[in-house]
Structures are given as structure tokens and as C-alpha cells.
Amino acid sequence: MGKNKKNYISIITIAFGFLFGLMLFPSNIKSLIIIITGIFVLVNFFQNKNTFDKKYFLSNSYYFIILLITFLYTKDLNTASLKVQTMISLVAFPLIFSLFNKNDKQVLIEYKFNYLWIYIIGVVLYNTIPFLWFYSIIPNYSFLGMSYHLKNFIMNNIGKYGIHPIYMSMHCCLAVLFSLKLFLSLKKKYVKILLLFLNLILFFFILIYARKGPIIAFLITLVTFFYVEKRKYLKYNLLIVFGLIVLLSLIPTTRNRFLELAKVEKMTVDDSSSSNIRYTIYKNSIILVKEAPFLGYGIGDYQQELNKLYKKNAPILLDNAYNSHNQYLGFLLIGGIILLVTFLFYFCEKFVIAFQTNNTLLILVLVFYGIAMLFENILERENGVIFFAFFINFFSLKNSQE
């Protein structure tokens, strides 16, 4: 390995550390970090005369190519362009990872536990700093009051650092799940204690956000982790999951959120719980899907069609122009059955290979996001699609090596 090659791969490993720490950067800087990383990878590619991995690129981006085809029958090209810009990570990260050779991939794999630390600490800092900051400058709020209002502060009062609570909840859940794998690799007792302390902080914020979708995804993924990693002790580990469910049921904020599910009905002006909103959204989305089941409405037009139906059936939803709040329904609306089946084939193929290679981290990411997409259009929001695309491609490095 030549000196220049060593230098470039060293820079790339540092750049990937920034990618895992993207939580700590405002939205405009996130894109810049990805672009700069891509430039370093491209220079490394030409410097070492690597071969572009066409098979990897196509196998990880073909569903996005199908999505681009919907441009052919979409009318609102401006909206379509903005949507594609938001979702560009789905093709950008496969492109970046297609430029690595086997040695480069192996170097990155060796740093994976360091990167997990960066992500976990980044998520902890992102939550604790705003919490402590607002708690210190707003004298009228008690600790519990601050806990209640935090989700509004991080969404509306921190500028380009702002993030919707449901995506912050997802990051907290993923950080805890990654911690489980990281914990098994640790030898030093004090480091394990530190990691447990960080997880207590993360779990505290999961309870504050009290988002049903991420919590359901977290619990199911937790069971999956115990099955994959600790199958011998599965029945004992399931008691841990049961204990978490009991804890969630005892805390008023989470208990009330889940009790909404027992009385889901069509939303009215007087009753607009999150569950009723989703029920009404799903009902209208399914009506649209039935009208264009095979090709959908195109990446630029499907939201307009949904808004037209809201105006007719649920005018109160027009104020926020809600999307389908289910990524699978979203794909049906964008590109019909063709796009959805293409994406599911990609997703299932990743899942099967991850199990065959015992790639626990990739399994965790796939299970968590696969369930979370039942409740949110993750791939149509920056804070969802960037991390989805990055994590799946990074943790697939093990598969490509084997």
C-alpha cells in the first residue's frame, strides 16, 4: 500500500466518522459533509485505479431508477425535482460505496465499533444539549414541564438543527439497538458502565417523545436482536422486553399514546388524535391507490392528488398537507405496484443476505426501518432517508466482503 493510498483512506475513515456524527450538524451542513466525503472517495478511486463495482451500484439503486421513471408521467416537474433532491441519498450512497476496493472496505469495517460510538454519543448530545439549554433559560418550566415541551422546542426553536420528534425518537431507538451490539464487544467494565449510562439517557428521551411507531419498531427489533445474538437465552431475554412494555404502560405519556389505538375512528375537528389522523390519511390513500394501482401518480403529482381527496373527505388535513404516513403506501401512490414490488424485492434480498452472513447490525437496521416505514414516509424526509441509505450501505460492507 503506497503512501498516498494510506493518506486517502485515512482521510476517508475520518470523513466517515463525520457521517456517523451527522446528527450534530445543521441540515445545510449535512449535505456538504456527504459531498466532501464523496469527493475524497472519488479521488481515492482514481488515485488507486479502482474498478467501479457496477453490480453493487445497480443492486442497491435499481428501485430508485424505477422511481425516476415516474418523471415521464408526472405533471408538476418542480415538485418532482424537489422530491428527488430530498431522496438523492438513495443513489448517492450506493455510488460512493461502489468506488471502494476490497481493502478499502475492510479498513472501514475495522472502524465500525468506533463509528457506533460516534453515532451513539452524537444522538445523546443532540438531545441533552437542547434539553439543558432550554431548561436553564426558561425559568417558568419545571423539569417535568421541560420534558413535556422538548419535542416542540427541537422542532421549532433551533433553526436548521430542527428535527421532527418522530425522527429524533428513531435515532434514539437506533442508538440503543446499536449499543446492544457494541456492548457485546466490550471488555472493560468501566466502558460498559459508561455505555449503560448513555443508554439510560437515550431511553429517557424515548419516553419523552413517546412516539408509537418508533417504540413498536424498537421492541420488535429488540426481540429480533435477542433471537439472532442470544437465541439460547431467548425466553429470559423476552422477559426484558415484557418488562419494557410494562414500564411503558405505567408511564402516562406513553400509555395514553397507545390507548389511542383502542378508539381509532374517522377524524373530526373535535377529535384529532395522531391515531385518528393516521386512520383518515390511510383511508384516503387507499382510495387513491385503487384508482391507479399499477403506475401510481408520479413523484411530483401524488401529493396534489392526496390533497384533492382531503379537500373532499377531510378538509382539516389540508392545513398540513399530510403525506401518506406510510412509506409503502407512498410508493404505491408514486409508482404503483411496480415501484412497491421493486423496493420490497430489494429490501427482502438485503434481509436474506444479512441473515445468511449473520450480519446483526444490518438485520437491526432493516427490521427497524422496515417496521418504522409502516408509520412514516421515511424515504421522503431528509432526516430519514440520509441515515437509511447510509446505514444500509455501510453495514452491507460485511456482506460484500464475504
KOLMIKOL-528846 format. One line per 2 residues: number of its first residue (from 1); for each residue x negated, y negated, z negated of C-alpha. Coordinates in Angstrom, 3 decimals. Example, Ala and Ser with C-alpha at 12.3 -4.5 7.8 and 13.67 -1.06 7.14 Angstrom:
2
1	-12.300 4.500 -7.800; -13.670 1.060 -7.140
//
This chain:
402
1	0.000 0.000 0.000; -1.546 -3.258 1.137
3	-1.869 -6.382 -0.969; 0.791 -8.301 0.981
5	3.193 -5.414 0.664; 2.687 -5.289 -3.091
7	3.261 -9.034 -3.319; 6.501 -8.958 -1.341
9	8.018 -6.001 -3.186; 7.078 -7.695 -6.482
11	8.922 -10.843 -5.387; 11.896 -8.720 -4.295
13	12.096 -6.964 -7.663; 12.212 -10.390 -9.333
15	14.863 -11.565 -6.853; 16.977 -8.519 -7.701
17	16.715 -9.492 -11.351; 18.391 -12.777 -10.404
19	21.085 -10.839 -8.528; 21.897 -8.850 -11.657
21	21.960 -12.132 -13.576; 24.284 -13.920 -11.133
23	26.819 -14.356 -13.926; 24.659 -17.151 -15.335
25	24.724 -19.262 -12.165; 27.441 -21.571 -10.764
27	29.333 -20.450 -7.670; 27.329 -22.559 -5.185
29	24.007 -21.206 -6.512; 25.182 -17.576 -6.339
31	25.296 -17.721 -2.540; 21.887 -19.403 -2.414
33	20.295 -16.646 -4.516; 21.722 -13.971 -2.218
35	20.436 -15.809 0.882; 16.940 -16.298 -0.589
37	16.800 -12.617 -1.585; 17.832 -11.680 1.956
39	15.032 -13.839 3.382; 12.411 -12.147 1.172
41	13.727 -8.736 2.180; 13.622 -9.715 5.855
43	10.011 -10.952 5.580; 9.106 -7.698 3.814
45	10.832 -5.769 6.620; 8.734 -7.392 9.368
47	5.532 -7.511 7.330; 5.575 -3.756 6.773
49	7.135 -2.832 10.121; 10.042 -1.013 8.517
51	12.713 0.701 10.577; 16.249 -0.672 10.385
53	18.497 2.009 8.890; 21.416 1.840 11.317
55	23.124 4.879 9.809; 23.166 3.350 6.319
57	24.370 -0.015 7.592; 27.244 1.391 9.645
59	28.324 3.908 6.995; 28.620 1.085 4.449
61	30.236 -1.605 6.579; 32.483 0.071 9.161
63	35.664 -0.742 7.219; 34.641 -4.426 7.274
65	34.247 -4.196 11.054; 37.837 -2.890 11.240
67	38.900 -5.869 9.139; 37.188 -8.249 11.586
69	39.200 -6.733 14.436; 42.343 -8.230 12.878
71	40.986 -11.577 14.128; 42.328 -10.521 17.537
73	45.953 -10.872 16.448; 45.770 -13.445 13.661
75	47.071 -16.934 14.460; 45.548 -19.002 11.654
77	41.866 -18.772 12.562; 40.783 -21.364 9.979
79	42.232 -19.354 7.097; 40.835 -16.174 8.623
81	37.343 -17.691 8.772; 37.515 -18.777 5.120
83	38.668 -15.315 4.067; 35.840 -13.642 5.946
85	33.301 -16.042 4.405; 34.520 -15.009 0.957
87	34.265 -11.309 1.857; 30.940 -11.569 3.712
89	29.134 -9.759 0.859; 30.750 -6.546 2.117
91	28.462 -6.671 5.152; 25.588 -8.796 3.771
93	24.502 -6.296 1.109; 24.600 -3.236 3.412
95	22.458 -5.291 5.811; 19.929 -6.165 3.084
97	19.644 -2.585 1.860; 19.269 -1.299 5.431
99	15.966 -3.191 5.679; 14.213 -1.204 2.932
101	11.997 1.812 3.458; 11.864 4.760 1.046
103	9.016 3.337 -1.020; 10.809 0.007 -1.460
105	13.948 1.803 -2.598; 12.001 3.885 -5.077
107	10.436 0.777 -6.616; 13.876 -0.791 -7.086
109	15.256 2.412 -8.624; 12.451 2.392 -11.185
111	13.636 -1.021 -12.400; 17.316 -0.083 -12.732
113	17.384 0.012 -16.539; 15.644 -3.383 -16.692
115	18.310 -4.714 -14.366; 21.072 -3.286 -16.543
117	19.633 -5.202 -19.499; 19.699 -8.407 -17.442
119	23.343 -7.886 -16.469; 24.470 -6.978 -19.999
121	22.668 -9.921 -21.620; 23.908 -12.231 -18.851
123	27.548 -11.273 -19.497; 27.083 -11.703 -23.271
125	25.531 -15.162 -22.812; 28.192 -16.262 -20.338
127	30.884 -15.521 -22.924; 29.208 -16.622 -26.147
129	27.781 -19.970 -24.966; 31.147 -21.469 -23.840
131	32.857 -19.997 -26.897; 30.380 -21.552 -29.351
133	30.167 -24.789 -27.366; 33.908 -25.449 -27.315
135	34.276 -24.251 -30.908; 31.675 -26.805 -32.016
137	33.050 -29.816 -30.092; 36.785 -29.299 -30.636
139	37.423 -29.910 -34.345; 41.123 -29.023 -34.383
141	40.651 -25.398 -33.359; 40.063 -22.604 -35.848
143	38.030 -19.563 -34.870; 41.235 -17.686 -34.000
145	42.567 -20.730 -32.157; 39.410 -20.919 -30.092
147	39.712 -17.204 -29.343; 43.225 -17.796 -28.031
149	42.290 -20.751 -25.801; 38.936 -19.489 -24.492
151	40.423 -17.926 -21.357; 41.827 -21.308 -20.320
153	38.548 -23.100 -21.017; 36.394 -20.785 -18.903
155	38.865 -21.039 -16.036; 39.476 -24.806 -16.062
157	36.847 -26.669 -18.091; 33.374 -25.542 -17.000
159	33.322 -26.709 -13.375; 31.523 -24.445 -10.907
161	30.861 -21.949 -13.714; 34.587 -21.374 -13.997
163	35.958 -17.858 -13.623; 39.409 -16.313 -13.961
165	39.747 -14.356 -17.243; 40.624 -11.129 -15.435
167	37.255 -11.128 -13.633; 35.433 -12.033 -16.844
169	37.189 -9.136 -18.522; 35.983 -6.869 -15.710
171	32.398 -7.976 -16.253; 32.669 -7.311 -19.998
173	34.067 -3.834 -19.346; 31.371 -3.002 -16.788
175	28.655 -4.262 -19.126; 29.902 -1.896 -21.860
177	30.051 1.010 -19.397; 26.510 0.318 -18.181
179	25.426 0.155 -21.823; 26.506 3.752 -22.328
181	24.131 4.982 -19.639; 21.391 2.661 -20.862
183	21.855 3.839 -24.468; 21.124 7.447 -23.469
185	17.763 6.378 -22.015; 16.582 4.501 -25.119
187	14.081 5.966 -27.571; 13.529 3.191 -30.110
189	16.106 2.917 -32.872; 15.987 -0.889 -33.195
191	16.625 -1.286 -29.460; 19.684 0.967 -29.763
193	20.931 -1.161 -32.660; 20.470 -4.301 -30.543
195	22.446 -2.744 -27.700; 25.239 -1.731 -30.073
197	25.370 -5.302 -31.404; 25.686 -6.679 -27.862
199	28.494 -4.215 -27.206; 30.387 -5.388 -30.275
201	30.241 -8.914 -28.832; 31.434 -7.663 -25.449
203	34.298 -5.726 -26.990; 35.305 -8.812 -28.975
205	35.698 -10.748 -25.717; 37.548 -7.860 -24.057
207	40.103 -8.183 -26.859; 40.248 -11.973 -26.419
209	41.009 -11.742 -22.701; 43.452 -8.851 -23.279
211	43.856 -8.061 -19.583; 45.818 -4.883 -18.921
213	44.217 -3.913 -15.595; 40.560 -4.065 -16.704
215	41.357 -2.336 -20.018; 43.172 0.529 -18.262
217	40.288 0.834 -15.779; 37.801 0.747 -18.661
219	39.490 3.527 -20.648; 39.827 5.831 -17.633
221	36.222 5.172 -16.601; 35.114 5.857 -20.185
223	36.765 9.298 -20.040; 35.021 9.878 -16.691
225	31.658 8.985 -18.223; 32.145 11.444 -21.076
227	33.138 14.138 -18.585; 30.090 13.568 -16.385
229	27.442 12.967 -19.057; 28.702 14.715 -22.190
231	31.069 17.414 -20.945; 30.027 19.745 -23.777
233	31.383 17.290 -26.348; 34.337 16.075 -24.268
235	37.055 16.857 -26.819; 35.160 14.950 -29.528
237	34.487 12.000 -27.241; 38.154 11.853 -26.309
239	38.801 11.066 -29.969; 36.714 7.908 -29.453
241	38.949 6.917 -26.539; 42.039 7.686 -28.635
243	40.605 5.527 -31.429; 40.122 2.629 -28.996
245	43.727 2.976 -27.820; 44.938 2.896 -31.433
247	42.794 -0.194 -32.096; 44.196 -1.949 -29.028
249	47.731 -1.122 -30.153; 47.114 -2.635 -33.594
251	45.885 -5.993 -32.266; 48.867 -8.266 -31.441
253	47.435 -9.862 -28.268; 46.650 -6.557 -26.534
255	49.703 -4.771 -27.934; 52.081 -7.428 -26.635
257	50.436 -7.409 -23.197; 51.032 -3.695 -22.838
259	54.542 -3.839 -24.290; 55.441 -5.996 -21.280
261	55.212 -2.835 -19.177; 58.172 -1.325 -21.054
263	60.530 -4.048 -19.821; 59.372 -4.775 -16.294
265	62.089 -6.313 -14.144; 62.555 -8.876 -11.394
267	61.006 -12.179 -12.434; 63.212 -15.132 -13.332
269	62.443 -18.717 -14.291; 63.115 -17.842 -17.932
271	61.108 -14.614 -17.924; 57.805 -14.858 -16.071
273	55.546 -12.413 -17.912; 52.494 -11.210 -15.987
275	54.096 -7.772 -15.578; 57.310 -9.229 -14.131
277	55.287 -11.454 -11.793; 53.354 -8.439 -10.505
279	56.503 -6.371 -10.127; 58.083 -9.098 -7.988
281	54.888 -9.530 -5.950; 54.613 -5.778 -5.296
283	58.256 -5.580 -4.295; 57.880 -8.346 -1.710
285	54.531 -7.000 -0.465; 56.040 -3.568 0.170
287	58.857 -5.159 2.190; 56.233 -6.800 4.432
289	54.217 -3.595 4.755; 57.296 -1.738 6.027
291	57.731 -4.334 8.773; 54.155 -3.959 10.123
293	52.809 -0.658 8.759; 50.097 0.165 11.313
295	48.285 -3.087 12.131; 49.395 -5.468 9.378
297	49.477 -9.224 9.952; 45.800 -10.124 10.361
299	43.295 -11.558 7.910; 44.481 -15.139 8.488
301	48.264 -14.671 8.526; 49.254 -12.160 5.860
303	49.368 -14.717 3.009; 51.620 -17.011 5.057
305	53.979 -14.106 5.707; 53.992 -13.306 1.999
307	54.727 -16.958 1.161; 57.701 -16.930 3.568
309	59.133 -13.959 1.718; 58.511 -15.629 -1.654
311	60.463 -18.666 -0.419; 63.365 -16.394 0.387
313	63.298 -13.965 -2.556; 61.230 -15.548 -5.369
315	60.621 -19.312 -4.860; 58.903 -19.625 -8.249
317	55.935 -17.659 -6.857; 55.289 -20.258 -4.167
319	53.656 -22.694 -6.590; 50.606 -20.444 -6.973
321	50.822 -18.721 -3.558; 50.132 -15.343 -5.185
323	48.358 -12.723 -3.106; 49.446 -9.071 -3.285
325	47.603 -8.496 -6.614; 46.715 -5.022 -5.391
327	43.768 -4.584 -3.025; 45.280 -1.512 -1.385
329	48.482 -3.417 -0.620; 46.259 -6.298 0.501
331	44.522 -4.080 3.070; 47.900 -2.821 4.301
333	49.022 -6.413 4.813; 45.764 -7.400 6.537
335	45.161 -4.421 8.809; 47.879 -1.884 8.114
337	47.402 1.828 7.582; 44.351 1.829 9.868
339	42.362 -0.522 7.616; 43.513 1.099 4.371
341	42.680 4.642 5.504; 39.279 3.483 6.773
343	38.461 1.894 3.422; 39.729 4.901 1.443
345	37.599 7.221 3.583; 34.523 5.086 2.812
347	35.385 4.972 -0.874; 36.056 8.711 -1.197
349	32.889 9.571 0.734; 30.865 7.480 -1.742
351	32.630 9.170 -4.619; 31.940 12.705 -3.401
353	28.251 11.991 -2.751; 27.907 10.328 -6.159
355	29.219 13.484 -7.855; 27.039 15.745 -5.720
357	23.917 13.804 -6.716; 25.064 13.286 -10.337
359	24.789 9.524 -9.811; 26.528 8.432 -13.019
361	26.174 4.671 -12.529; 27.682 4.797 -9.059
363	30.503 7.006 -10.350; 31.257 4.460 -13.085
365	31.354 1.582 -10.589; 33.577 3.476 -8.137
367	36.059 4.682 -10.759; 36.280 1.296 -12.479
369	36.738 -0.760 -9.321; 38.966 1.883 -7.728
371	41.429 1.526 -10.605; 40.991 -2.228 -11.053
373	41.933 -2.709 -7.382; 45.400 -1.432 -8.269
375	45.905 -4.672 -10.214; 43.865 -7.278 -8.351
377	42.630 -8.237 -4.866; 39.018 -7.886 -5.982
379	37.526 -7.957 -2.496; 39.192 -11.286 -1.684
381	37.687 -13.204 -4.600; 34.036 -14.273 -4.925
383	33.615 -13.014 -8.492; 34.966 -9.639 -7.461
385	33.570 -8.939 -4.004; 29.947 -10.010 -4.655
387	29.479 -7.647 -7.581; 31.491 -4.842 -5.988
389	29.338 -4.896 -2.854; 26.062 -5.374 -4.726
391	26.617 -2.678 -7.362; 27.809 -0.055 -4.882
393	24.866 -0.642 -2.560; 22.270 -0.816 -5.338
395	23.430 2.287 -7.170; 23.664 4.125 -3.835
397	19.863 3.878 -3.576; 19.580 7.144 -5.526
399	21.826 8.892 -3.006; 19.805 7.675 -0.028
401	16.596 8.867 -1.675; 17.966 12.338 -2.373
//
